[in-house]
């Protein structure tokens, strides 16, 4: 028996010495359970495992060396472009078994906390609009990727992770091996990506129906077609040229406001007039997502999803009006809201329950619960009282979305069918 030593080569921007402690001499499929973090996995054409490393969780994918390096670089570029995607950690090559047999290279990415593969979000008990909300999130992600010049090549729910964003979801690219980055995409490239997405989604939803994870009455084809409609509407809103008379210059600001409402900032507008100055044409040249999340970050330092930020900013505005501080500097009011409202409410969640949801999502649900209790009791229920009720009656029944240990996609239907509901809505939907 050969005892050829491994000559591992680790490529990483910030290498962690603890990587050397993992059993790289064993095929990933055979890694011991004590090394792994049992998180729900999506469908993949490659072997993927989660492992604990220095107090965090990493995702490890066995893949060919050339493809591993290429995907690692693509993910690094997407992170620099601020596109929602998993964070690349590194590539390891030179793996060998104790017998000297070469093993495949691995790509390592950071596990996206509080995220779930789409199969983990489905069961017969989930709300029927869950699929639609996932499709909306994927459409926004695809538009953002295309604006950045990224051609995905294999758009699907399986290649995406989802995180809760208030009452919606935010989508993250998790598999870039078929992708390519260009200065600008052609209509044909965008159209092909969109058609691949539509076909893949229809197939994935039909597969869920066959496994009884999705109600058979759900029209999978209509949902796939809805992705294309949502994508085209959003792309048009962000990129179309708009013409109007010179006397309607207010429409420039109206266009900016409309894009802000969609969650995008306009970094630069191309404004031109015709020869006699009677017609104005405008087109966004630089569009960045994250309008509300950037504003909340600037005011409070909270780094949250876009719709969560919108909800928190609304509560901040209500606090400002309730305390009659509209004329004060917004930053000072935001600091007081953070220390007097947001942080005390979130701290009421016991430590053992803090892995269930992100703090911003907890606060969003507290606001929903406050509305429900106030309607039920015909009074304005104080937030502290709301938080006690939420922690006692609702949060214990929520799944632990930071780490759903021991649950695989095939087990999800049995796990979720017994989860209680509030007002007829399944708590994990």
N, C-alpha and C positions, 0 to 999 in steps of 0.2 A: 504493500500500500504506500502510495506517495505521500510525502509530508511537505509538499511544496508550500512555502509560506505565502500568505496573502501580501500583495503589494498594493494596498489601497491608495487610491488617489482621490482626495476630497477637494472639490471645487465649490467654494462658498465665499460670499462677500464677508460674512461674519461667522467663521467656523466655530462650532462649539466642541471643545475637547471631549465632551460626553458622548459624541457620536462614535468615538472609538470603542465605547463599551457595549455597543449593540452587536448582536450576533450576525455579522455580515457574511460569515462562512456558511450560513444555513440558508437554503432557498426561502424566500419570503413566505411562501405558502405554509412552511413548516415551522415558523417561528413559535417559540413557547408562549403559552397564554400569559405567563407572568410578565412578559416583556410588552404585551399589547395593551392598548386602551380600547375597550370594546364599544366603539361608537358605531352608529348605523352607517352602512356604506351604500352608495348608489351602485348602479350597474356600470361595469367597466370591462373593456376588452383586455385589460391587464390585471395582474395581481396587485391589490392595494391593501395595505394594512396601516393601522394607527398605532403609534408607540409613544410612550412617555419619555420626555427628554428635558432634564433640568427644570422640572416644574411646569412644563408646557406639554402640548401634544403635537406631534408631527404626523403628516401623512406620507407614506412611502410607497412609491409605485415602481415595480420592476418593468424596465423598458430598454430598448436597444440604446447603445451608448450615443450614437449620433443623434437620435431623436431626443434623448434625455437632455443633451447639451443645448439642442435647438429650442426645446420647450422652455428650458431654464432661462435662456436669454430673452425669449419672447415674453415670459411672465415678468421678468425684470423691466422690460421696456413698457409693458402695460402698467406696472406700478408707477413708473416715472410719469406716465401720461395720466395718472390718477383715474384709471378705469377700474371699476369693481372687479377684482380678481383675487385669487389666492396668492399669498406671499411666498415666493420661492426661497428655499433655504439653501439648497445645494445639490450637487450631483456626486455620486460615489461610483467609481469604476475600479477595476482590478480585483473584483471579488472572486474568491476560489473556495471550493469545498475542501474539507480535510483531505480528500482523495486527490486534490489537485485539479478537479474539474472546474472550468470557468463558469461563473454565474453572471446573470445579466446585471447590467448597470441599474442604478436606482435614481429616480428623481425624488427629492424631498421638498415638501412644501409645509408651511405652517397651517395647522388645522384652524379653520375659521370658527371661532367660538360662537355659540348660539345659532349655528347654521344647521340646516337639515337638507338631505337629498329629498327630491320630490316624492319618492315612494313612501318616505316616513311621514308625510303630511296627509296621506290618503287612507281612508278606511270607509266602511259603509256608514259610519256615524258622523262623518264630517259634513260641514255645510256644503250645499251644492255649488256655491259660487267660489269655492276654494280654487278649482281649476282655472276659472276666469281670472282670479287675482294673481295666480302664478304666471299666467300668460301675459297679463299686463306688465308684470315685473320683467319678464323675459324680453318683451318688446322694447321696454326702456333700455335694458342692457344692450340689446342688439343695436339700437340707434346710437347709443354712446360709443360702442365699439366701432361702428361704421364712420361716425364723425371723426374718430381718432385715426381712421385709415386701416383698421384691423379687419381682415377677412377671416372669418372663423372656419368655414369649411365643413363643420359638423355640428351645427346648432341643434341642441336638443335639451330637454329637461334633465336628461341623465348627466350631461356635461355642465350642469349648473347647480349651485347651492343657493338656498333661500334663507334669508333672515327676516324676522318680523320687523315691520316698519309701521307702527301704529296699527291702523286697520287693514293695511296692505302688506306686501312683501317687497323686499329688495333682493335682486338677483346678482350673483357673482359668478364669473367664469371660473371653472375649476379645471378644465382640460383644454390646452392650447396646442396640442401636438399637430393638429391639421391646419393651424392658423398661419397667417402671413401678414406682415405689416407693410403698408404702402403709404406713400405720401397722400394719395387720394384714391378712393375706390371708384371704379366705373359703375355705371348703372347695371351692367351685366353681372358684376361681382356681387353687388348688393342684392339684385334680384335672385341670383342663385342661392345665396345664403338664406334668403327669406323663404324660398321654396323648399330647401332642405329642412329648415325649421318647421315649416307647416307639415310636411310629410312625416318627419320624425315624431312630432308631437301627437299627430293623429294615431300613429302606431303605438306610442307609449301609453296613451289614454286607453286605447283598445286593449292593450295588454293588462292594464289595471282592471278593466271591466271583466276580462277573462278570469282574473284572479279574485274577483269579487271585492276589490278594493274601491271601486267606483261604481256608482249606480248605473245599471244598464240603460236607463232612460236618458243619461247624459249623451248629448250628440257630440261625439269626438271630432267628427269632420267640421262641424260648425265652430268648435273651439279652435281648431287648427286654422280655419279660415279667419277667425277673429284676430288671431295674432297678426296676420298680414294687414288687416284693416287698421288695427291699432298702430302698427309700425308705420304705415304710410301716412296716417293722420299726423303722427308725431313728427315724422321726418319733414312733412310739408310745413308744419307750424314752425319748425326750427330753421328751415333753409329757403322757403319760397321768397321770390321777389314780389314786393307789394308796390303798386303804383296808385297815386292819388293826386288831387289838385293841390297847387301851392297853398291855397287857403286852408287846407286840412292838415297843417303841419302837426297838429295835436296827435295825429295817428302814429307819429314816430314814437312818442312816449307810450301810446296805447299798445303798440307792438312789443315794446320792452316789458310793459306790465304783464302782457299776456304770457310772454315767455317766463317771466318771474313766477307767475301762477303755476306754470308747468314744472317749476323747480329748476329753471336754468337762468344763468346770468348771461347778459350780452356783453362780451368783452370789447367788441368793435362792430360798428355798423357801416356798411357801404351805402352812402347817400349820394344820389346824383340827380340833377335836374336836366330837363330838355333845353334846347337852344333858346326858346323864348321864356323859359323860367315858369311855365304854367303847370308843369307836371313834375312830381317828385317820385323817385324810385328808391326803395330801401331794401336791403338784404343783409341779414346778420352774417358777419364774416368770421367772428370768433364767438362760439357759444360754449359755456361751461356749465356743467350740472352742479347742483349743491347750493342753490341760492339761499335756502333757509338754514341749512346746516352750517354754512359759513357764517351767516349772521349770528346764529346762536353760539357758535364757537368764539366769535369775536367778543360777544357780550358776556359769556359765562365760562368759557373754557370747556364746555361739554361737547364731546365728539359723538354725534348720534346720526341715525339715518334721517333722510330728508323729510319724510312725513312725520316722524317723531319730533323733529325740530320744529316743523310747522305747528304741531299741537302744543309743544312747550312754549313757543313764542306767543301763541294765542292766550295761554294761561298767564304768561308774563304781562301781556297787554291788559288782561282783566285785573290782575293785581295792581298794575299801575293806575288804572281807573278807580278801583276800589279804595286805594289809599290817596287818591286825589294828587297824584304826582306827575301829571302829564307835562308840566312845564320843567321838570327836573331833567338833568342829564340822564339819558337812557342807561348808560353804563352803571351809574350808581344804583338806579332802581333794579337793574338786572342782578347786581351783587346781592342786594337785600332779598330779592325773590329767591335767589339760589340758596342763601343761608337760612332764610326764615320759612320757606315753603318747600322747595324741591328736596334739599338734603335731609331735613327732619322726616319728611314723608318716606323717603327711600330707606332711611336708617331704621324705620319701624319693621322692616322685613328681617326676620331672624337670620342669623348667619347660615344656618343649615339649609335655608331656602333660597339663598342668593344665587345659586347656580341655575335656578329655573328660568329666569328671564333677565335681560339686560335692564339696568336701572331706568333708562328712559322708557322702555316698554312697560315696566311696572308702573311708572308715573302716569303714562297714557291710560293704562287700565284702571288706575285709581280715579282718574277723572271720569272715565266711563261709569265706574261703580258709584261715584258721588252723584252723578246725574240719575242713576237708577234708584239709589236710596232716597234722594230728594223727591223724586216723582212718587215713590212708594209712600213716603212719610209726610208729604206735603209741607216740607220745610227745607231750608238750606242747611244741609248736614255738614258740620265742620270736617275739614280734611283729616284731622287726627282720628276722629270717630270713624270716618270712611276707611282709613288705613287699618284700623283694628278689625273692622268687619271683613275687609279684603283678605288680610292675613289669616284670619280664622276660618272664613267660609269658602274662599275661592282659590287662593294661592296653593294651599296644600294639595289640591287636585290637579294642578298643572304639572305636565311632565317636566323633567329636568333637562332643559334644552341646551345647557352648557355641556352636559355629558350624559347621554342616555345609555347608561352602562348595560351591557348584556343584551341589547335589543338589535336584531337584524331586520332588514326590510321585510323578510318573509314572516316575521313574528308580529308585525305591527297591527294586523287586524285583530288578533286575539288581545293584544295589549290595550287597544283603544276602544273596543266595543263596550267596555265596562266603565269608561270614564264618564263622570256625571256631567250634567249640563246646567247652564244658568239661562233662564228665559228661552229655553229651546235651542240654544246655541252650544255646540260642543266646545269645550274649553280649549282644545288644542287647534281648533279650526281657525 
